[in-house]
Amino acid sequence: MEKKTVGLSDNFKGNTAPKNFIKNPITGTKFTIAISSAKGGVGKSTFAVNFALALKAIGQKVGILDADIYGPSLPKMMNINDKPKSEDGKSMTPINQYGIQCMSIGFLVDKDTPMIWRGPMVTSAIKTFTQKVLWNDLDFIIVDMPPGTGDTQLTFAQEIKVDGAIIVSTPQEIALLDVKRGINMFDKLKVPILGLIDNMSFFEAEDGKKYNIFGKDGVEKVAKDFKKEFLGKIPINVDLRIAADSGKPLVEENPDHPISIIFKETATKVKEYFFK
């Protein structure tokens, strides 16, 4: 009896292979940076918001696009309760908060409304935010990506000129499994990876002792294994959490806080990458 193995057919693999796409930049912006994790719950949105404000703090014109259609967090984190305006009924003006141009599906629906949408509707929403929002003279637009490697990621990678991606993860092995998939996705889709961030890296007690709650050095090891830049560690910090929950991010609320300084150092590295 012939032994059979289970796997993807050659035809299926062919249909999922990377293709060449026409990638258009987001109008009104110079550089698009995707903040990705491929894993939920690792602090990616908190990083994205504070990173955007850190870029602003070092003199850049910045916008942030919340691309997580199913779980938008930008309205809460930036304390925005308004709806974007439209002068012509076709395009929308981003909402300006703390000097950052902002857009999110959360601005358009009630905060308790679940987005029960199939993939094509998500893709349509993303295209609206990238093509019909009047982003104005930005140096950087920061895209807070949803978890996973699905429709939103493919839309950005295939149709939108993404100039770089920053991957955020905790050092926990379970999180790093998805991070590796995310790295491979961006590499296959030819999106440059600017580097990896080790978030919630450790907790420092009042006596100065550090506790590696989620493990130690896992993100740095993955960066080394995949030959990617390691951008640094951000420890667990209650001030960062309180600021995010209050709607006034730490970099804005307390720019001299040690965690805010880490964000600004990271922002400086990224700025220097693009403006050499």
C-alpha positions in Angstrom: 0.0 0.0 0.0 1.4 3.4 -1.0 2.3 5.6 1.9 0.7 9.0 1.8 1.7 12.2 3.5 -0.4 15.2 4.5 0.6 18.6 3.2 -0.2 21.5 0.9 -0.7 20.7 -2.7 1.8 22.3 -5.2 -1.1 24.1 -6.8 -2.1 25.7 -3.4 1.5 26.6 -2.7 1.7 28.3 -6.1 -1.4 30.4 -5.4 0.0 31.6 -2.1 3.5 32.4 -3.4 4.6 36.1 -3.4 3.7 38.0 -6.5 4.9 41.4 -7.8 2.4 44.2 -6.9 2.3 47.9 -7.6 2.8 49.6 -4.2 1.6 53.1 -3.8 2.8 55.5 -1.1 0.2 57.0 1.3 -0.6 60.4 -0.1 0.6 63.2 2.1 3.3 61.2 3.8 7.0 60.6 3.2 7.6 57.3 5.1 5.2 54.6 6.3 6.3 52.5 9.2 4.3 49.4 10.3 4.3 48.4 14.0 3.7 44.7 14.1 3.8 41.8 16.5 2.0 39.0 14.8 1.0 38.2 18.4 -1.7 39.9 20.5 -1.2 41.2 24.0 2.5 42.2 23.8 1.9 46.0 24.1 2.2 46.8 20.4 -0.4 49.6 20.4 1.1 51.2 23.5 4.5 51.1 21.7 3.0 52.5 18.5 1.4 55.5 20.2 4.4 56.5 22.3 6.8 55.9 19.4 4.7 58.3 17.3 4.9 60.9 20.0 8.6 60.3 20.4 9.1 61.0 16.7 7.1 64.2 17.1 9.3 65.1 20.2 12.4 65.0 18.0 11.0 67.3 15.4 9.1 65.1 13.0 5.6 65.6 11.6 3.7 62.4 12.4 0.4 60.6 11.9 -0.8 57.3 13.3 -3.2 55.0 11.6 -4.9 52.4 13.7 -5.2 49.5 11.3 -6.7 47.1 13.8 -10.3 47.0 12.5 -11.5 44.4 15.0 -9.9 45.9 18.1 -9.2 49.6 17.7 -7.4 51.1 20.7 -6.4 54.6 19.4 -9.5 56.4 20.5 -8.9 55.3 24.1 -5.1 55.8 24.1 -5.3 59.2 22.6 -8.5 60.3 24.4 -10.4 61.0 21.1 -14.2 61.0 21.2 -14.8 63.0 18.0 -15.7 61.8 14.5 -13.5 62.8 11.5 -14.9 65.5 9.3 -15.6 65.3 5.6 -16.0 68.4 3.4 -16.9 66.6 0.2 -18.5 63.4 1.5 -15.7 61.3 -0.1 -12.5 62.0 1.9 -11.9 62.4 5.6 -9.7 64.8 7.6 -7.6 63.0 10.3 -8.2 64.1 13.9 -5.3 66.1 15.4 -4.5 65.2 19.0 -1.2 66.1 20.9 0.2 67.3 17.5 -0.4 63.9 15.9 -2.7 63.3 12.9 -4.9 60.3 13.9 -7.3 57.9 12.1 -9.1 54.8 13.4 -12.3 52.8 12.7 -13.0 53.4 16.3 -13.7 57.1 15.4 -16.6 56.0 13.2 -18.4 53.5 15.3 -19.6 53.3 18.9 -16.9 52.0 21.3 -19.0 48.9 22.2 -19.9 48.0 18.6 -18.3 44.7 17.4 -16.8 44.8 13.9 -18.3 41.5 12.5 -16.7 41.9 9.1 -15.3 39.4 6.6 -11.9 39.9 5.0 -13.0 42.0 1.9 -14.7 44.6 4.2 -11.6 44.9 6.3 -9.5 45.4 3.1 -12.0 48.0 1.9 -11.7 49.9 5.2 -7.9 49.8 5.0 -7.9 51.2 1.5 -10.2 54.0 2.6 -7.9 55.0 5.4 -4.8 55.0 3.1 -6.4 56.5 0.0 -9.2 58.8 1.2 -7.8 60.3 4.4 -6.3 63.8 3.9 -3.0 63.2 5.6 -1.1 66.5 5.6 2.6 66.8 5.0 3.8 64.0 7.2 7.4 62.9 7.7 6.1 59.6 9.1 2.9 57.7 9.3 2.9 55.0 12.0 0.6 52.1 11.3 -0.6 50.1 14.3 -1.1 46.7 12.8 -3.5 44.0 14.1 -2.1 40.7 15.4 -1.5 37.9 12.9 -0.5 37.7 9.3 -3.9 38.1 7.6 -5.8 40.4 5.3 -4.6 43.7 6.8 -1.0 42.8 6.6 -1.3 41.5 3.0 -3.1 44.7 1.9 -0.3 46.8 3.3 2.5 44.6 2.0 1.1 44.2 -1.5 -0.7 47.5 -2.3 0.9 50.1 -0.1 4.5 51.2 0.0 5.6 50.3 3.5 9.1 51.7 4.1 9.8 49.7 7.2 8.4 47.5 9.9 9.2 47.4 13.7 8.3 44.1 15.4 7.3 44.3 19.0 7.4 41.2 21.3 7.7 40.1 24.8 10.6 37.7 25.4 8.2 34.8 26.1 8.7 31.8 23.8 5.0 31.6 22.9 5.1 35.1 21.6 8.3 34.6 19.8 6.8 31.7 17.7 4.5 34.2 16.1 7.2 36.8 15.8 9.3 34.4 13.7 6.3 34.0 11.4 5.9 37.7 11.2 9.6 38.2 10.2 9.3 35.6 7.5 6.1 37.3 6.2 7.7 40.7 5.9 10.8 39.2 4.3 8.8 37.3 1.7 6.8 40.4 0.9 10.0 42.4 0.7 9.1 44.9 3.5 12.3 46.1 5.3 12.4 45.2 9.0 13.9 48.1 10.9 14.4 46.1 14.0 12.9 44.3 17.0 11.7 45.7 20.3 11.8 43.6 23.5 8.7 44.9 25.3 7.8 44.1 28.9 11.3 42.9 29.0 11.6 42.9 32.8 10.2 44.4 36.0 12.4 46.5 38.2 11.4 46.6 41.9 11.9 49.5 44.2 15.1 48.0 45.5 16.5 47.9 42.0 16.3 44.2 41.5 15.1 43.1 38.1 12.6 40.3 37.5 12.5 38.6 34.1 8.8 37.8 34.3 8.4 36.7 30.6 11.9 35.2 30.2 15.2 36.8 29.3 16.8 38.0 26.0 14.5 36.0 23.8 13.8 38.9 21.4 17.5 39.8 21.1 18.3 36.2 20.3 15.6 36.0 17.6 16.9 39.3 16.1 20.4 37.8 16.0 19.2 34.5 14.5 17.3 36.3 11.7 20.1 38.9 11.2 17.8 41.8 12.2 18.6 45.0 14.2 17.8 44.8 17.9 16.3 48.2 18.9 16.3 47.8 22.6 14.3 46.8 25.7 11.3 48.5 27.3 10.6 47.3 30.9 7.2 46.7 32.5 6.3 50.1 34.1 3.1 51.0 35.9 3.4 54.7 34.7 3.3 53.6 31.1 0.1 51.6 31.7 -1.6 54.3 33.7 -0.8 56.9 31.0 -2.2 54.7 28.2 -5.4 54.0 30.1 -5.9 57.7 30.9 -5.6 58.7 27.2 -2.5 60.8 27.6 0.5 58.7 26.6 3.6 58.8 28.8 5.9 60.4 26.2 3.3 63.3 26.0 2.5 63.4 29.8 6.0 63.0 31.1 8.7 63.4 28.4 11.5 63.2 30.9 10.4 59.8 32.3 13.0 57.1 31.9 10.6 55.1 29.7 9.9 58.2 27.6 13.6 58.6 27.0 13.9 55.0 25.8 11.1 55.8 23.2 12.9 58.9 22.1 16.2 57.1 21.7 14.4 54.5 19.5 12.8 57.2 17.5 16.2 58.8 16.9 17.6 55.6 15.6 14.7 55.2 13.2 14.9 58.8 12.0 18.6 58.4 11.4 17.9 55.3 9.3 15.7 57.4 6.9 17.5 60.7 7.1 21.1 59.6 6.8 
